[in-house]
Amino acid sequence: LVGSEMCIRDRLPFKCAWGTTYVTGVSWASVSYSSGSGASSFSSTPVVIVSYGDAANGSSAYGVNALKTQAITGSNFQVCMSGGSGSGSREVHWIAIGT
């Protein structure tokens, strides 16, 4: 069945990549699609959707005021979070869909 699933996924008219990264403080983090699961690169600029989790310890003390992406290319994108305290490491989940 695994081989069949791979065959079906390879026939879709689009590719997906997804993963998790961490942003520390208020800074930009560069994320390569190959660091996640699924596609390692895209031939054109994909649509990237990001969401954030609470602090690594489960506390929501950091909060998030803004979650932004920039420099989206076929091989990577950048993500930044700014929070109330501006410190600590925060988890970012992402998915990219494209061709």
C-alpha positions in Angstrom: 0.0 0.0 0.0 2.9 2.4 0.7 4.1 2.0 -2.9 0.5 2.7 -4.2 0.3 5.8 -2.0 3.6 7.1 -3.4 2.4 6.5 -6.9 -0.8 8.4 -6.3 1.0 11.3 -4.7 3.4 11.5 -7.6 0.5 11.9 -10.0 -1.1 14.9 -8.3 -0.9 18.2 -10.2 0.8 19.9 -7.3 3.5 19.3 -4.6 3.3 19.7 -0.8 6.0 20.2 1.7 5.4 20.7 5.5 7.3 20.9 8.7 8.0 22.7 12.0 10.7 25.2 12.8 11.5 27.5 15.8 11.9 31.2 15.9 13.9 32.7 18.8 13.2 36.2 19.9 12.1 38.7 17.3 14.1 37.6 14.3 13.8 36.1 10.9 14.3 32.4 10.4 15.1 30.9 7.0 13.2 27.6 6.3 14.2 25.2 3.5 11.4 23.0 2.2 13.9 20.1 2.3 14.1 20.4 6.1 10.5 19.2 6.3 8.5 16.4 4.8 7.2 16.0 1.2 8.6 18.0 -1.7 12.2 19.3 -1.3 11.7 22.2 -3.9 9.2 23.8 -6.2 9.7 24.9 -9.8 7.6 28.0 -9.1 6.9 30.0 -6.0 4.5 28.0 -3.7 1.8 29.3 -1.4 3.1 29.1 2.2 0.8 28.9 5.2 2.3 29.2 8.7 0.8 28.9 12.1 2.3 29.1 15.6 2.2 27.1 18.7 2.7 28.3 22.3 6.1 28.4 23.9 8.0 25.2 23.9 7.1 24.6 27.6 3.4 25.0 26.8 3.1 28.4 28.4 1.4 31.1 26.3 3.5 33.8 28.2 5.2 34.9 25.0 2.2 35.7 22.9 2.4 36.5 19.3 1.6 39.9 17.8 2.7 39.2 14.3 3.6 36.2 12.2 5.0 37.1 8.8 6.7 35.4 5.8 8.9 37.0 3.2 11.4 36.0 0.5 9.3 33.0 -0.6 11.1 31.1 -3.4 11.0 27.7 -4.9 13.5 26.4 -2.3 12.9 28.3 0.9 11.1 31.1 2.8 11.6 33.3 5.8 9.4 33.6 8.8 9.4 36.0 11.7 7.3 36.3 14.9 7.1 39.2 17.3 5.6 38.7 20.7 4.8 40.5 23.9 8.2 39.7 25.5 10.3 39.4 22.3 12.2 36.5 23.8 12.0 32.8 24.0 11.7 30.1 21.3 8.4 29.7 19.6 7.2 26.8 17.4 6.1 27.5 13.9 4.2 24.9 11.7 4.2 25.4 8.0 2.9 23.9 4.8 3.8 24.9 1.2 1.8 24.0 -1.8 2.9 24.6 -5.4 4.2 23.0 -8.6 
